[in-house]
């Protein structure tokens, strides 16, 4: 069982790193798109020195991993170390064997972001990272707890993107980098959380019992009935709480309207829903 899990991790890490490598070597580097992080910094270094991007990434990550290993322990980092080595090697191999696309920089930013986002999502799903900024952000967060990891990563990426604008002498490189980062983040979120996204609906109605029954029979969705009271009227009310997938929200609205068109409905976007009827915990 353990061997199967290890094999699954390795194959997912290999595939994820390969996709990131194609993004960097075929789309980002040939078009001077330094899309944040140590990879973006390595792209800038390559443009001016010719030093292979993979080698630069690996060298810059060495002190990061040494410091992080002392802080968090090797057990926390071993998957990320494997992923970082794979990615560094794959980037330089891809640069040597794959053709570079440079006809349309906007397409490069979009497809580069989609590929790197897919690859990074696969790496994240196996409990690893691609090193660099992710680990640096965690180290900084440990020292300055008032700064969130997300904000630290955003700040570091922004610094690299701005540095690229200065290094390349034009703002276009930074704008395309911003497009790539945006697409990349959306793809990562969609792959990691997309299947579990949904909506949570709270329904305040005197006919809550009838609405709940229809939800159970017509939608086969679980319903929780909460006790509530009106602050103005002080009257006791029952509030229905129901989690549904996005495409089911319209049907639920229709059920509520059929039973009680005076009902008060609040719909909240849920980034992730797990449990019975959705993905397992």
Secondary structure by P-SEA (a helix, b strand, c coil): caaaaaaaaaaaaaaaaaaaaaaaaccccccccccccaaaaaaaaaacccccaaaaaaaaaaaaaaaaaaaccccccaaaaaaaaaaaaaaaaaaacbbbbcccaaaaaaaaaaaaaaaaaaaaaaccccccaaaaaaaaaaacccccaaaaaaaaaaaaaaaaaaaaccaaaaaaaaaaaaaaaaaaaaaaccccbbbbbbbbccaaaaaaaaaaccccbbbbbbbbbbccccbbbbbbbbbbcccaaaaaaaaaaaccccbbbbbbbbccccccccccc
